[in-house]
Amino acid sequence: MSAPTRISHHNRHLHALREIVPGLALAGGIAVAALLLRQLTGIGLLSPMIVAVLAGLAIGSLWQFPQSLRPGLAAATRPVLRTGIILLGFQITLGQVWALGAAAFAVSALTLVATFLAIRAVGKMLGVAGPLTDLIAAGTAVCGASAVIAANPVARGSDEDVAYAVACVTIFGTLAMLTAPLLAVPLGLAPEGYGIWVGATVHEVAQVTAAAFQQGDAAGHAGTVAKLIRVMLLAPLVLAMALALRGRARGGASAVPVPWFVFGFVAVMLLNSAIALPDSFRVGASLLTTFLLSTGLAAMGLMTDPRRLRARGARPLALGAFGWVFAAGFGYLAVVVLGV
């Protein structure tokens, strides 16, 4: 390559970088503020991802931001978000899953699959659009907002679909977190069984932790690992969605993108299982993951028109409510039948 050609390529890269910096800086600034809010208040349930998307929605509805921000916001919703999904693999090891036992794994896996399929079936009955149904199903069945944004490259929902699904799983995940401790005694669940039930049915990791530890350390640890099993199953679920949609796509095999970032998630999880990484590294990786996911969600919120959210109506909300109740009921039956 000649010197003038190298200079031309270099200039193009610099120009592309300058284009994305303003939008990335805005979304990243919102993410940092969301992280600081949780840190300063000490409220563990104040999820930076949820705060970031809500702040983005509020700012986007009050301020008509310039078009110069769009390239950076678009970068935040794609490569930045997908990097965050890959780094989620540092939150789980195969050893943790093995220690909890096959029955607990079965409860989490069966509840995930049954919930996802049930929500998709009911969403079709209610007339909810396919992409939004898939996002609500993934968020409810797996791990809340993280699953919504991981599934969207395959579901191909709009920014409004993502924002609605995140709001939906946040509302019903919070309700699940508040009601689960009240049901432990009426349902006759021992501490470990209660923890596994919570871990298999409540939406977000922070919500699971808060609800499970209400019944003691044994319940809390069981709930956390059961929840991480669902996080681990995020990869096969997204791949299964891609394969199913490819089979139905009229445009041929290229109509549905291959979610390559999911393979990165699996690789990181296997690395985390094979190597004893320092606790300081895990803490840093967890913080970086939360920052990247919060940055992407802030960008989605900024680019979402609240009026289009309202136009979705109440049916998707009803679908989210159904998913919450179904997951809780099916998960309880699984715990009882499998005797965990």
C-alpha positions as CSV (number, residue, x, y, z in Angstrom):
1,M,0.0,0.0,0.0
2,S,1.5,3.4,-1.0
3,A,2.0,6.2,1.5
4,P,-0.9,8.4,0.1
5,T,-3.3,5.4,0.3
6,R,-2.3,4.7,3.9
7,I,-2.8,8.4,4.8
8,S,-6.2,8.3,3.1
9,H,-7.3,5.2,5.1
10,H,-6.0,6.8,8.3
11,N,-7.9,10.0,7.7
12,R,-11.1,8.0,7.0
13,H,-10.7,6.2,10.3
14,L,-10.1,9.4,12.2
15,H,-13.2,10.9,10.6
16,A,-15.3,7.9,11.5
17,L,-14.0,8.1,15.1
18,R,-14.9,11.8,15.3
19,E,-18.4,11.0,14.1
20,I,-19.2,8.5,16.9
21,V,-17.5,10.3,19.8
22,P,-20.2,12.8,20.6
23,G,-23.1,10.3,20.7
24,L,-21.0,7.7,22.6
25,A,-19.9,10.4,25.1
26,L,-23.6,11.3,25.8
27,A,-24.7,7.7,26.2
28,G,-21.6,6.9,28.3
29,G,-22.2,9.9,30.5
30,I,-25.7,8.8,31.3
31,A,-24.4,5.3,32.1
32,V,-21.8,6.7,34.5
33,A,-24.4,8.8,36.2
34,A,-26.6,5.8,36.6
35,L,-23.7,3.8,38.1
36,L,-22.9,6.7,40.5
37,L,-26.5,6.9,41.5
38,R,-26.5,3.3,42.7
39,Q,-23.1,3.7,44.4
40,L,-24.0,7.0,46.2
41,T,-27.4,5.8,47.4
42,G,-26.3,2.3,48.3
43,I,-29.5,0.9,46.9
44,G,-28.4,-2.3,45.2
45,L,-31.8,-2.7,43.4
46,L,-31.3,0.6,41.6
47,S,-30.2,-1.1,38.4
48,P,-28.0,1.2,36.3
49,M,-29.4,-0.4,33.1
50,I,-32.9,0.5,34.1
51,V,-32.0,4.0,35.3
52,A,-30.0,4.6,32.0
53,V,-32.8,3.6,29.7
54,L,-35.4,5.7,31.7
55,A,-33.0,8.7,31.7
56,G,-32.5,8.3,28.0
57,L,-36.2,8.2,27.4
58,A,-36.7,11.3,29.5
59,I,-33.9,13.3,27.9
60,G,-35.0,12.2,24.4
61,S,-38.6,13.3,25.0
62,L,-37.5,16.7,26.2
63,W,-34.6,17.5,23.8
64,Q,-34.5,17.2,20.1
65,F,-30.8,16.2,19.9
66,P,-28.8,17.0,16.7
67,Q,-28.3,14.5,14.0
68,S,-24.5,14.6,14.7
69,L,-25.1,12.4,17.8
70,R,-26.8,9.6,15.9
71,P,-23.7,7.8,14.6
72,G,-22.3,7.5,18.2
73,L,-25.7,6.4,19.6
74,A,-26.0,3.8,16.8
75,A,-22.5,2.5,17.8
76,A,-23.6,2.3,21.4
77,T,-26.6,0.1,20.5
78,R,-24.6,-2.4,18.5
79,P,-20.9,-3.0,19.1
80,V,-20.9,-1.6,22.6
81,L,-23.9,-3.5,23.7
82,R,-22.7,-6.8,22.2
83,T,-19.3,-6.4,23.9
84,G,-21.3,-6.1,27.2
85,I,-23.1,-9.3,26.4
86,I,-19.9,-11.1,25.8
87,L,-18.5,-10.0,29.1
88,L,-21.5,-11.4,30.9
89,G,-19.7,-14.7,30.6
90,F,-17.4,-13.6,33.5
91,Q,-20.4,-13.8,35.9
92,I,-20.8,-17.6,35.8
93,T,-18.7,-20.8,35.9
94,L,-19.7,-24.4,35.1
95,G,-18.5,-25.3,38.6
96,Q,-21.2,-23.2,40.2
97,V,-23.9,-24.9,38.1
98,W,-22.4,-28.4,39.0
99,A,-22.4,-27.6,42.7
100,L,-26.1,-26.8,42.8
101,G,-27.1,-30.1,41.2
102,A,-28.9,-31.6,38.2
103,A,-32.4,-31.0,39.7
104,A,-31.8,-27.3,40.2
105,F,-30.5,-27.0,36.7
106,A,-33.6,-28.8,35.4
107,V,-35.9,-26.4,37.2
108,S,-34.2,-23.4,35.7
109,A,-33.9,-24.8,32.2
110,L,-37.5,-26.2,32.1
111,T,-39.0,-23.0,33.5
112,L,-37.0,-20.9,31.0
113,V,-38.1,-22.9,27.9
114,A,-41.7,-23.3,29.1
115,T,-42.0,-19.5,29.9
116,F,-40.5,-18.5,26.6
117,L,-42.8,-20.7,24.5
118,A,-45.9,-19.8,26.5
119,I,-45.3,-16.1,26.1
120,R,-44.8,-16.5,22.4
121,A,-48.0,-18.5,22.1
122,V,-50.1,-16.0,24.1
123,G,-48.5,-13.0,22.4
124,K,-49.7,-14.4,19.1
125,M,-53.2,-14.9,20.6
126,L,-53.2,-11.3,21.9
127,G,-52.0,-9.9,18.5
128,V,-48.8,-8.5,19.9
129,A,-46.1,-7.9,17.2
130,G,-43.7,-10.8,16.8
131,P,-40.4,-8.9,17.6
132,L,-41.9,-7.3,20.7
133,T,-43.3,-10.7,21.8
134,D,-39.9,-12.3,21.4
135,L,-38.2,-9.6,23.4
136,I,-40.7,-9.8,26.3
137,A,-40.4,-13.6,26.2
138,A,-36.6,-13.5,26.3
139,G,-36.5,-10.8,29.1
140,T,-39.0,-12.7,31.3
141,A,-37.6,-16.2,30.7
142,V,-33.9,-15.4,31.0
143,C,-32.5,-12.3,32.7
144,G,-34.5,-9.1,32.2
145,A,-33.0,-6.2,30.3
146,S,-29.7,-8.1,29.5
147,A,-31.7,-10.8,27.7
148,V,-33.8,-8.2,25.8
149,I,-30.8,-6.5,24.3
150,A,-29.1,-9.8,23.6
151,A,-32.1,-11.2,21.8
152,N,-32.8,-8.1,19.7
153,P,-30.2,-8.6,17.0
154,V,-32.2,-11.8,16.2
155,A,-35.7,-10.6,17.0
156,R,-35.0,-7.4,15.0
157,G,-37.2,-5.1,17.1
158,S,-37.2,-1.4,16.9
159,D,-35.8,0.9,19.6
160,E,-39.3,1.3,20.8
161,D,-39.8,-2.4,21.1
162,V,-36.6,-2.7,23.2
163,A,-37.6,0.2,25.5
164,Y,-41.1,-1.3,25.9
165,A,-39.8,-4.8,26.7
166,V,-37.2,-3.4,29.2
167,A,-39.9,-1.4,30.9
168,C,-42.2,-4.4,30.9
169,V,-39.8,-6.9,32.5
170,T,-38.7,-4.2,35.0
171,I,-42.3,-3.7,36.2
172,F,-43.1,-7.3,36.6
173,G,-39.7,-8.3,37.9
174,T,-40.1,-5.8,40.7
175,L,-43.5,-7.2,41.5
176,A,-42.1,-10.7,41.5
177,M,-39.3,-9.6,43.8
178,L,-41.7,-8.0,46.3
179,T,-44.3,-10.9,46.3
180,A,-41.9,-13.9,46.3
181,P,-40.8,-13.6,50.0
182,L,-44.4,-13.4,51.1
183,L,-45.2,-16.7,49.4
184,A,-42.3,-18.8,50.8
185,V,-44.3,-20.0,53.9
186,P,-47.7,-20.4,52.2
187,L,-46.1,-22.5,49.4
188,G,-44.3,-24.6,52.0
189,L,-40.8,-24.1,50.4
190,A,-37.6,-25.0,52.3
191,P,-34.9,-22.3,52.1
192,E,-32.9,-24.0,49.2
193,G,-36.1,-24.9,47.3
194,Y,-37.3,-21.3,47.8
195,G,-34.0,-19.9,46.5
196,I,-34.1,-22.1,43.4
197,W,-37.7,-21.1,42.7
198,V,-36.8,-17.4,43.0
199,G,-33.7,-17.9,40.8
200,A,-35.7,-19.7,38.2
201,T,-38.6,-17.3,37.9
202,V,-37.7,-13.7,38.9
203,H,-36.4,-11.5,36.1
204,E,-33.2,-9.5,37.0
205,V,-30.1,-10.7,38.9
206,A,-30.4,-7.9,41.5
207,Q,-34.1,-8.7,42.0
208,V,-33.3,-12.4,42.5
209,T,-30.6,-11.6,45.1
210,A,-32.9,-9.3,47.0
211,A,-35.8,-11.7,47.1
212,A,-33.8,-14.9,47.8
213,F,-31.7,-13.6,50.7
214,Q,-34.9,-12.7,52.5
215,Q,-35.1,-16.4,53.6
216,G,-31.4,-16.7,54.7
217,D,-28.0,-17.4,53.2
218,A,-28.8,-20.9,51.9
219,A,-31.8,-19.5,50.0
220,G,-29.8,-16.6,48.8
221,H,-26.9,-18.6,47.4
222,A,-29.2,-21.2,45.8
223,G,-31.2,-18.4,44.2
224,T,-28.1,-16.6,42.8
225,V,-26.7,-19.8,41.2
226,A,-30.1,-20.8,39.8
227,K,-30.3,-17.3,38.3
228,L,-26.9,-17.6,36.8
229,I,-27.9,-20.9,35.2
230,R,-30.5,-18.9,33.3
231,V,-27.9,-16.4,32.3
232,M,-25.8,-19.3,30.9
233,L,-28.7,-20.5,28.9
234,L,-29.0,-17.1,27.2
235,A,-26.6,-18.2,24.5
236,P,-28.4,-21.4,23.4
237,L,-31.8,-19.5,23.5
238,V,-30.6,-16.7,21.2
239,L,-29.0,-19.3,18.8
240,A,-32.3,-21.3,18.8
241,M,-34.2,-18.1,18.0
242,A,-31.9,-17.4,15.1
243,L,-32.3,-20.9,13.7
244,A,-36.1,-20.8,14.1
245,L,-36.3,-17.4,12.4
246,R,-34.0,-18.5,9.6
247,G,-36.2,-21.5,8.9
248,R,-39.2,-19.2,8.5
249,A,-37.6,-16.3,6.7
250,R,-38.7,-15.9,3.1
251,G,-35.5,-14.0,2.2
252,G,-33.4,-17.1,2.5
253,A,-30.6,-18.1,4.9
254,S,-29.1,-14.5,5.0
255,A,-32.4,-12.9,6.2
256,V,-31.7,-13.5,9.9
257,P,-28.2,-12.5,11.1
258,V,-26.0,-15.0,13.0
259,P,-25.6,-13.7,16.6
260,W,-21.8,-14.1,16.6
261,F,-21.4,-12.3,19.9
262,V,-23.2,-15.2,21.6
263,F,-20.2,-17.4,20.8
264,G,-18.0,-14.8,22.5
265,F,-20.2,-15.1,25.5
266,V,-19.8,-18.9,25.6
267,A,-16.0,-18.6,25.1
268,V,-15.7,-16.1,28.0
269,M,-17.8,-18.4,30.2
270,L,-15.6,-21.4,29.5
271,L,-12.5,-19.3,30.1
272,N,-14.0,-18.2,33.4
273,S,-14.7,-21.8,34.3
274,A,-11.2,-23.1,33.4
275,I,-9.0,-20.4,35.0
276,A,-9.2,-19.1,38.6
277,L,-9.4,-15.4,37.9
278,P,-8.6,-12.9,40.7
279,D,-11.6,-11.5,42.5
280,S,-10.5,-8.0,41.6
281,F,-10.6,-8.9,37.9
282,R,-14.2,-10.3,38.3
283,V,-15.3,-7.1,40.1
284,G,-13.8,-5.0,37.4
285,A,-15.3,-7.1,34.6
286,S,-18.7,-6.9,36.2
287,L,-18.5,-3.1,36.5
288,L,-17.4,-2.8,32.8
289,T,-20.2,-5.1,31.7
290,T,-22.8,-3.0,33.5
291,F,-21.3,0.2,32.1
292,L,-21.4,-1.1,28.5
293,L,-24.9,-2.4,28.8
294,S,-26.1,0.8,30.4
295,T,-24.5,2.9,27.7
296,G,-26.3,0.9,25.0
297,L,-29.6,1.2,26.8
298,A,-29.2,4.9,27.4
299,A,-28.6,5.3,23.6
300,M,-31.8,3.3,22.9
301,G,-33.7,5.4,25.3
302,L,-32.5,8.6,23.6
303,M,-33.5,7.4,20.2
304,T,-36.9,6.2,21.3
305,D,-40.1,8.3,20.7
306,P,-42.3,7.9,23.8
307,R,-45.4,8.6,21.6
308,R,-44.6,5.4,19.7
309,L,-44.3,3.5,23.0
310,R,-47.8,4.6,24.0
311,A,-49.1,3.5,20.6
312,R,-48.2,-0.1,21.5
313,G,-51.2,-0.1,23.9
314,A,-51.9,-2.3,26.9
315,R,-51.7,-5.8,25.2
316,P,-47.9,-6.1,25.5
317,L,-48.2,-5.1,29.2
318,A,-50.8,-7.8,29.6
319,L,-48.4,-10.2,28.0
320,G,-45.7,-9.3,30.5
321,A,-48.1,-9.9,33.4
322,F,-49.0,-13.3,32.0
323,G,-45.3,-14.2,31.7
324,W,-44.7,-13.2,35.3
325,V,-47.6,-15.4,36.6
326,F,-46.8,-18.3,34.3
327,A,-43.1,-18.4,35.2
328,A,-43.9,-18.3,39.0
329,G,-46.5,-21.1,38.7
330,F,-44.5,-23.3,36.4
331,G,-41.3,-22.8,38.4
332,Y,-43.1,-23.8,41.6
333,L,-44.5,-27.0,40.1
334,A,-41.0,-27.9,38.8
335,V,-39.5,-27.4,42.3
336,V,-42.2,-29.6,43.9
337,V,-42.1,-32.3,41.2
338,L,-38.3,-32.6,41.0
339,G,-38.0,-32.4,44.8
340,V,-35.4,-29.7,45.1
